[in-house]
Amino acid sequence: MIYFSKLIITEMKITIYLAILLICCYAMPASAWVYPEHREIMMAAIKKLDPKRRAILDQLWASARIGHETRLCESVIEPDQGVNPQCLDYAAWTGIAADHSVSAQDMTNIVLTSPWILKVADITAWLKVGLDKSQKRSSRISEVRDSDIKLLRADPEYVSRAGKNNGHFLLPLPAVNTKPEVYFALCYQAGTEMNTVGSYTWFHISALSKAALLNSKDLTPEQRTALALSTLADEAFAAHFLEDSFTSGHVMGIWGDAAKRKGTHDYYNEEGLDVNTWQGKQMVLMGDATMRKEDIGWTSDALLKSLEQMLDAVSGTIRFDRAFVRDDLSPATPDTFNVSKAMVMPSRPIDHNAMILCDTVLMAFPIPGLTAGMGEFPRFRAEMGPFAGVSGAANLNYLDGGFFDYQKGYGVTAGLELGFRVGLGMEGVLNEAGDGLVFLDLGGRIDLSSSQAYDGSHDNPDLKGYGSMISAIPSRFGITVRFRLPFFLIPGDLVILAPVLALVSPNSMQRIVTTAANGGLIPWQTGLPTPVGRFQFVLGREVAISMYGVGKKSDTYSVFPPDELIGSYYKLNTTRFEFPIVEYRPFRTYSSRQTGSLLFQLHAGFDVPGRRAEATQGQEIFQLGLPATRTIWYAGIRLVFDYRYYFSGTKR
């Protein structure tokens, strides 16, 4: 009993500590369109340019390539580029912006010098191939899952960069009758929470200010090359946020805690959303990894207007005040505004003409959902964050005998379980195929008597009428503790790695925890989506320990050794260890605060007899001594009902 109490206390400490660490690093990935979708939209917009503006863009690209001819493709877009790309075209920059970089300057450095960015381009090219072939939801989830895991390895900061703020989401509409100019001004007003309209405006204005300088005849060739590169970088970074504004999950607005934002984001990305633009155009938008030709058309039309403005500034067709052109940043340097660190929009003086141009583009944006209150769209919660819950289970087990040496006959036993659990949901940190669930479950279980007799058989006709009284294992009650935790390489390694890395390298801890939640370093425990639900290999993630005969008299076992004329009863305490191997669950449903689901688990384990075993009847048994005991091995299946109530998280 003392040992069991210490075990429970130790596992509670581990669960609480790991939950605190995981809460610190669970963040909703903020990406909207996936990389190949971003690139495809930009290619479509460039193809729509009229010949005059296309020629200006080609000249800009040729100038920007000087000194970087190996890394940057010869053509501004490479429509026929497939897997294993050897260079990056301009369209690829929009996929790298914000998701694989934190500022226009950071993106430029990564594009030109990073040793891993071509690997990212190859991974996402394969993702496009997979998505084009995917006809079912399950296969699409698998493709994105595999791509995310590979990206996590290729890009060291992929996870730590994601979810830091709301810059990829539209600011919710404050009231139904809000005028567009009022809404736009609010989005880029200093102190407003980061949002796509504000982020787009910031970088598009940076691009316009640099583009206007390119019209000057006083630039040296070196200055013109540097200025062309920084202009293209700022516009590509702006384009990323413009494109994000046309994904259904990002139109809903950004209020609510991280779990509610992610659940709402995932639901509408998959189901679609009927919206109107500020110009009154009605459309149904889809989301990440579900882009259709219609989505490309609507988004590229808006992006086309933005590109045209930048190119017109280069040609001198539109002009700005000189004070605006000579902004506070060096004109030959891509914008350094870090969208990953900033939580609110910074202050910046903006030229009136530039603001009018931005508003012209923004009028093609979808109108976002209302903020919390009357008229809001339904919201859904991802299974993320702290929860308390109840679990019930029915199990059926196949045993290799009884606890005493001579009990070799196989048998079956069934049981019921009830437990109360606390934990942290992290199912879907990268996508739905992930599983970062952590919990501690305390409860009890009742096992029915086993099917085999105490001597391992029912061959003796004189014993058949006694039923369960002569079972090798009687009905029994046990106290159970169940513990679940993902692991990086070997079971339990996060218990050691997480505390150490939290002090030494928080970013490394975040990557390791995210990797563990998505299948581990060798992703053999990643969920496998199918049309009928998700299967997952979970050996090492979960363990249950049941103590029988605790808190009451030990369980009583009937014993009738072979070749002995005298039988007796023995008292025995046992400890059962259970290890789930494979589990199946239907796809989760979306809810606001609580969730209930069914889960099937195939498991195996062993039952260890305790040291205390004594005869309670018959002087002759004492003379014979106690019979030898053995460990029982078993395999079985559990049907689990899992109910959880999620507590509200911190708004971010």
Secondary structure, DSSP 8 states (H G I E B T S, - for coil): -HHHHHHHHHHHHHHHHHHHHHHHH-------S-HHHHHHHHHHHHHTS-HHHHHHHHHHHHHHTTT-TTTB-SSS--TT--SS-SSB-HHHHHHHTTTS-SSHHHHHHHHHH-SSHHHHHHHHHHHHHHHHH--SHHHHHHHHHHHHHHHHHHSTTHHHHTTSSSTTS---BSSTT--HHHHHHHHTSTTSB--HHHHHHHHHHHHHHHHHHTT-S---HHHHHHHHHHHHHHHHHHHHHHHHTTSHHHHS---SBHHHHHHHHHHHHHH-EEEEBTTS-EEEE--TT---HHHHHHHHHHHHHHHHHHHHHHHTSS---HHHHS-SS-TTS-----TTT-SB-------HHHHHHHHHHHTTSB---B-SSTT-----B-SEEEEEEEEEEEEEEEES--SBTT----EEEEEEEEEEEEEEEETTSSSTT----EEEEEEEEEE---SSBTTS----GGGGGGGGGGBSS--EEEEEEEEE---SSSTTHHHHHHHHHHHH-HHHHHHHHHHHHTT-SS-TTS-EEETTEEEEE-TTTEEEEEEES-SSS-EEEEE--TT-S--EEEEEEEEEEEEEEEEEE-----BSSEEEEEEEEEEEEEEEEEEEEEE-S-HHHHHH----B--EEEEEEEEEEEEEEE----B-
